């Protein structure tokens, strides 16, 4: 009797998991589709001035792969690059000047604001310094891009045309992250998949929608919208800054857009699981506003949605419950099918799709570890700095 009750209970849990997946498939902004790319655009009669702001801290390893691509932008209007060296100890600023002298292209100014004051993260203090320098030029647009982001020669041109045509105050592209090592193949596409599930791109670009997010590696922002939203002062404490920026812009009536990139790539490597673990865990608990109840709900939700389907298949096969097996298999099938478009976008083999429950389990552990680190008083650590109270979600680069 007890065994039958346990099987029946697990069957109901598997049914709830399948219902959750059907809801995600149809009602969560079609998050699983990867066709949200730069919107229709036409070239303006007169190209506006643009200033590019690049905060950089200890980026000498990736700068030769990224900065020349910015300097080589084929932009018909006036554009200038401001690289703000955020207290680097590896010669980032000197290397930037050398690369500019060697490659030419857009004008480059390298500056350093010194250590951030209390209440500011290092990156946003650097962004503030860069924006202040840029405003002296009176640009219509600011391109905020990280030091690990490489742009195709027409990237800036396409961004500006899309923003002008669509009347957007912010146009952001989720750079295609590097996928080379075994762990990158397993974890990176899922990272973008989970982000899109949390912030469906279609809803972000819809006027009247409350969903707001951006990808900090590539944000084209109207200068007047930045001023209206008090960027970056209004989000100065955000260790993770891109969603905070998007919320600030949208909260002041701005129209924003976010989609996947075709011609913008991150060159930062995450070859080991440790590297990816640190990337996720340093900010995961901040996403949950350091709330233990939200942490428990997230862990339970991840288990229900991602871990129950394969567990139901196994339990149904071992325990002889056809209903549990079929419900679990159906949920796993829907999960796998929704992951396939992201794997195709990243040009990865489709046999990775059924492994999504394992990757989700890793993310569950990373989230729990993020909470453990928080309660141990370590806060969010990034490149030699520790921030005790990060409170929004984004990427510090």
MIDOGU-7468 format. One record per residue (C-alpha): residue in three letters; x, y, z. Coordinates in pm, whole numbers, plus 50000, padded with zeros to 5 digits. Last residue first. Example, Ala and Ser with C-alpha at 12.3 -4.5 7.8 and 13.67 -1.06 7.14 Angstrom:
! MIDOGU-7468
   rest      xx      yy      zz
    Ser   51367   49894   50714
    Ala   51230   49550   50780
***
This chain:
! MIDOGU-7468
   rest      xx      yy      zz
    Unk   53233   54142   48204
    Unk   53035   54252   48501
    Unk   52734   54062   48381
    Unk   52380   54128   48487
    Unk   52141   54071   48775
    Unk   52077   54310   49061
    Unk   52154   54341   49428
    Unk   52520   54296   49504
    Unk   52574   54346   49875
    Unk   52920   54262   50006
    Unk   53121   54334   49696
    Unk   53462   54171   49681
    Unk   53735   54299   49452
    Unk   54035   54105   49320
    Unk   53901   54034   48978
    Unk   53541   53970   49079
    Unk   53409   53853   49414
    Unk   53043   53866   49514
    Unk   53001   53850   49891
    Unk   53249   53662   50109
    Unk   53052   53695   50431
    Unk   53007   53323   50485
    Unk   52638   53385   50432
    Unk   52707   53510   50082
    Unk   52939   53222   49996
    Unk   52670   52974   50101
    Unk   52411   53156   49890
    Unk   52635   53141   49581
    Unk   52697   52772   49656
    Unk   52322   52707   49642
    Unk   52303   52882   49307
    Unk   52600   52686   49173
    Unk   52443   52360   49293
    Unk   52117   52438   49112
    Unk   52317   52540   48805
    Unk   52491   52202   48807
    Unk   52152   52030   48837
    Unk   52034   52232   48536
    Unk   52333   52099   48341
    Unk   52236   51742   48430
    Unk   51873   51807   48334
    Unk   51993   51956   48000
    Unk   52161   51630   47897
    Unk   51878   51546   47656
    Unk   51989   51844   47440
    Unk   52358   51752   47414
    Unk   52278   51498   47144
    Unk   52198   51798   46925
    Unk   52561   51867   46848
    Unk   52656   52235   46895
    Unk   52640   52517   46642
    Unk   52567   52775   46913
    Unk   52243   52875   46743
    Unk   52172   52506   46683
    Unk   52217   52436   47053
    Unk   51979   52721   47131
    Unk   51718   52584   46887
    Unk   51746   52232   47043
    Unk   51670   52340   47400
    Unk   51292   52361   47353
    Unk   51285   52009   47208
    Unk   51477   51864   47502
    Unk   51239   52014   47757
    Unk   50936   51893   47560
    Unk   51087   51542   47542
    Unk   51174   51541   47912
    Unk   50815   51634   47998
    Unk   50682   51355   47773
    Unk   50927   51103   47918
    Unk   50828   51194   48272
    Unk   50458   51159   48194
    Unk   50516   50828   48015
    Unk   50731   50679   48292
    Unk   50504   50799   48571
    Unk   50197   50655   48395
    Unk   50368   50325   48314
    Unk   50453   50268   48678
    Unk   50659   49948   48695
    Unk   50875   50062   48983
    Unk   51207   50047   48797
    Unk   51082   50191   48468
    Unk   50856   50444   48635
    Unk   51127   50549   48878
    Unk   51378   50600   48595
    Unk   51135   50791   48375
    Unk   51013   50991   48674
    Unk   51371   51081   48769
    Unk   51436   51194   48411
    Unk   51130   51425   48426
    Unk   51169   51533   48794
    Unk   51510   51696   48752
    Unk   51437   51986   48517
    Unk   51099   52137   48604
    Unk   51040   52010   48956
    Unk   51403   52027   49068
    Unk   51457   52373   48921
    Unk   51137   52493   49086
    Unk   51230   52348   49426
    Unk   51574   52510   49409
    Unk   51419   52839   49302
    Unk   51156   52828   49574
    Unk   51418   52755   49839
    Unk   51633   53044   49715
    Unk   51332   53275   49699
    Unk   51260   53188   50061
    Unk   51623   53249   50157
    Unk   51617   53601   50004
    Unk   51956   53736   49900
    Unk   51780   53938   49627
    Unk   51733   53615   49428
    Unk   51947   53745   49143
    Unk   52201   53836   49412
    Unk   52211   53466   49495
    Unk   52326   53387   49142
    Unk   52595   53657   49125
    Unk   52932   53501   49214
    Unk   52789   53154   49159
    Unk   52752   53186   48782
    Unk   53097   53308   48678
    Unk   53266   53107   48956
    Unk   53108   52785   48834
    Unk   53206   52864   48477
    Unk   53571   52903   48573
    Unk   53565   52597   48800
    Unk   53409   52389   48521
    Unk   53720   52460   48319
    Unk   53778   52631   47981
    Unk   53589   52956   48046
    Unk   53745   53167   47773
    Unk   53663   53534   47711
    Unk   53632   53605   47338
    Unk   53270   53719   47354
    Unk   53115   53760   47012
    Unk   52911   54021   46823
    Unk   52809   53957   46462
    Unk   52506   53732   46487
    Unk   52379   53852   46822
    Unk   52074   53735   47011
    Unk   51811   53987   47109
    Unk   51729   54272   47342
    Unk   51520   54584   47279
    Unk   51433   54888   47487
    Unk   51177   55169   47473
    Unk   51232   55421   47752
    Unk   50955   55549   47977
    Unk   51167   55624   48284
    Unk   51126   55272   48423
    Unk   51236   55127   48090
    Unk   51575   55298   48121
    Unk   51618   55203   48487
    Unk   51500   54848   48427
    Unk   51742   54805   48139
    Unk   52033   54936   48345
    Unk   51952   54706   48637
    Unk   51926   54413   48395
    Unk   52274   54501   48269
    Unk   52451   54577   48597
    Unk   52550   54285   48807
    Unk   52750   54427   49094
    Unk   52477   54690   49112
    Unk   52571   54964   49363
    Unk   52595   55244   49104
    Unk   52253   55165   48954
    Unk   52103   55517   48965
    Unk   52445   55674   48910
    Unk   52503   55484   48582
    Unk   52284   55595   48417
    Unk   52057   55865   48559
    Unk   51750   55734   48374
    Unk   51697   56069   48198
    Unk   52069   56105   48133
    Unk   52094   55759   47983
    Unk   51785   55826   47773
    Unk   51944   56150   47649
    Unk   52260   55965   47549
    Unk   52066   55700   47356
    Unk   52206   55363   47456
    Unk   52370   55092   47247
    Unk   52431   54802   47483
    Unk   52679   54521   47406
    Unk   52854   54326   47680
    Unk   52595   54417   47941
    Unk   52320   54206   47790
    Unk   51990   54379   47861
    Unk   51677   54308   48058
    Unk   51329   54446   48120
    Unk   50994   54269   48141
    Unk   50721   54515   48240
    Unk   50562   54508   47895
    Unk   50388   54826   47783
    Unk   50590   54850   47465
    Unk   50718   54509   47358
    Unk   51094   54476   47317
    Unk   51142   54296   47648
    Unk   50847   54066   47590
    Unk   50998   53912   47279
    Unk   51331   53856   47455
    Unk   51184   53635   47726
    Unk   51361   53730   48052
    Unk   51373   53423   48281
    Unk   51354   53171   47999
    Unk   51594   53383   47794
    Unk   51846   53375   48080
    Unk   51801   52999   48117
    Unk   51873   52945   47746
    Unk   52173   53181   47758
    Unk   52327   52982   48044
    Unk   52224   52655   47879
    Unk   52430   52744   47572
    Unk   52729   52801   47806
    Unk   52713   52490   48029
    Unk   52773   52173   47828
    Unk   52969   52316   47538
    Unk   53170   52537   47775
    Unk   53245   52230   47989
    Unk   53382   52035   47694
    Unk   53595   52329   47582
    Unk   53522   52545   47276
    Unk   53204   52749   47320
    Unk   53280   53121   47345
    Unk   52977   53337   47410
    Unk   52766   53480   47128
    Unk   52699   53833   47245
    Unk   52348   53898   47375
    Unk   52267   54214   47185
    Unk   52130   54533   47334
    Unk   51939   54822   47179
    Unk   51847   55102   47416
    Unk   51631   55409   47356
    Unk   51459   55240   47065
    Unk   51277   55433   46793
    Unk   51268   55125   46573
    Unk   51447   55282   46275
    Unk   51693   55481   46486
    Unk   51787   55193   46715
    Unk   51821   54946   46427
    Unk   52038   55185   46221
    Unk   52260   55255   46523
    Unk   52306   54885   46596
    Unk   52376   54797   46233
    Unk   52645   55065   46196
    Unk   52806   54967   46525
    Unk   52834   54603   46418
    Unk   52954   54667   46060
    Unk   53319   54577   46122
    Unk   53233   54262   46325
    Unk   53254   54323   46696
    Unk   53466   54144   46959
    Unk   53357   54161   47323
    Unk   53608   54086   47600
    Unk   53658   54451   47700
    Unk   53288   54502   47762
    Unk   53064   54727   47555
    Unk   52863   55037   47632
    Unk   52784   55213   47304
    Unk   52667   55567   47374
    Unk   52443   55749   47129
    Unk   52363   56110   47037
    Unk   52715   56220   47114
    Unk   52797   56562   47270
    Unk   53177   56529   47273
    Unk   53201   56638   47639
    Unk   52944   56368   47702
    Unk   53203   56104   47616
    Unk   53439   56200   47899
    Unk   53154   56186   48151
    Unk   53036   55856   47999
    Unk   53382   55706   48047
    Unk   53405   55818   48410
    Unk   53059   55678   48484
    Unk   53150   55353   48310
    Unk   53462   55323   48528
    Unk   53254   55380   48843
    Unk   53011   55122   48704
    Unk   53285   54865   48665
    Unk   53440   54924   49003
    Unk   53115   54893   49194
    Unk   53005   55209   49370
    Unk   52868   55260   49722
    Unk   53199   55366   49873
    Unk   53423   55542   49624
    Unk   53572   55361   49324
    Unk   53952   55342   49295
    Unk   54108   55566   49032
    Unk   53929   55706   48730
    Unk   54171   55581   48463
    Unk   54174   55701   48104
    Unk   54257   55569   47758
    Unk   54127   55769   47462
    Unk   54104   55597   47125
    Unk   54025   55744   46785
    Unk   53870   55503   46538
    Unk   54104   55318   46302
    Unk   54471   55262   46372
    Unk   54596   54905   46413
    Unk   54943   54946   46564
    Unk   54898   55274   46747
    Unk   54558   55162   46877
    Unk   54702   54828   46989
    Unk   54987   55001   47171
    Unk   54747   55238   47348
    Unk   54533   54945   47461
    Unk   54842   54758   47582
    Unk   54940   55053   47800
    Unk   54594   55064   47957
    Unk   54574   54688   48020
    Unk   54922   54671   48177
    Unk   54850   54372   48401
    Unk   54770   54551   48728
    Unk   54445   54711   48617
    Unk   54283   54982   48829
    Unk   53972   55022   48613
    Unk   54131   55129   48285
    Unk   53858   55324   48106
    Unk   53867   55274   47728
    Unk   53699   55559   47546
    Unk   53639   55492   47174
    Unk   53533   55754   46920
    Unk   53272   55767   46646
    Unk   53177   56027   46387
    Unk   52944   55901   46117
    Unk   52990   55649   45837
    Unk   53087   55363   46070
    Unk   53312   55085   45946
    Unk   53435   54979   46289
    Unk   53807   54890   46288
    Unk   53880   55041   46631
    Unk   53617   54815   46783
    Unk   53759   54503   46619
    Unk   54111   54604   46725
    Unk   53987   54612   47089
    Unk   53858   54253   47099
    Unk   54122   53990   47028
    Unk   54423   54194   47144
    Unk   54220   54289   47458
    Unk   54161   53930   47572
    Unk   54471   53855   47782
    Unk   54540   54219   47873
    Unk   54199   54250   48039
    Unk   54303   54328   48396
    Unk   54010   54566   48451
    Unk   53844   54727   48150
    Unk   53541   54953   48113
    Unk   53482   55022   47742
    Unk   53275   55328   47644
    Unk   53205   55385   47273
    Unk   53098   55736   47174
    Unk   52858   55777   46882
    Unk   52774   56074   46660
    Unk   52460   56038   46450
    Unk   52460   55923   46085
    Unk   52268   56151   45851
    Unk   52017   56016   45601
    Unk   51963   55723   45832
    Unk   52016   55364   45718
    Unk   51712   55143   45739
    Unk   51634   54880   45997
    Unk   51429   54570   46062
    Unk   51497   54429   46410
    Unk   51835   54285   46518
    Unk   51778   53919   46606
    Unk   51497   53744   46789
    Unk   51498   53417   46592
    Unk   51628   53199   46876
    Unk   51302   53047   46995
    Unk   51302   52893   47341
    Unk   51160   53204   47509
    Unk   50829   53163   47325
    Unk   50705   53445   47550
    Unk   50651   53216   47847
    Unk   50304   53092   47758
    Unk   50335   52811   47504
    Unk   50643   52606   47586
    Unk   50671   52725   47946
    Unk   50307   52627   48010
    Unk   50359   52287   47846
    Unk   50671   52244   48058
    Unk   50488   52323   48378
    Unk   50211   52080   48286
    Unk   50476   51810   48235
    Unk   50626   51882   48577
    Unk   50281   51876   48737
    Unk   50217   51534   48578
    Unk   50553   51408   48705
    Unk   50454   51520   49056
    Unk   50123   51335   49018
    Unk   50304   51019   48910
    Unk   50540   51058   49206
    Unk   50242   51064   49442
    Unk   50095   50751   49279
    Unk   50428   50569   49304
    Unk   50457   50663   49674
    Unk   50099   50555   49740
    Unk   50158   50221   49568
    Unk   50470   50160   49775
    Unk   50279   50240   50097
    Unk   50000   50000   50000
***
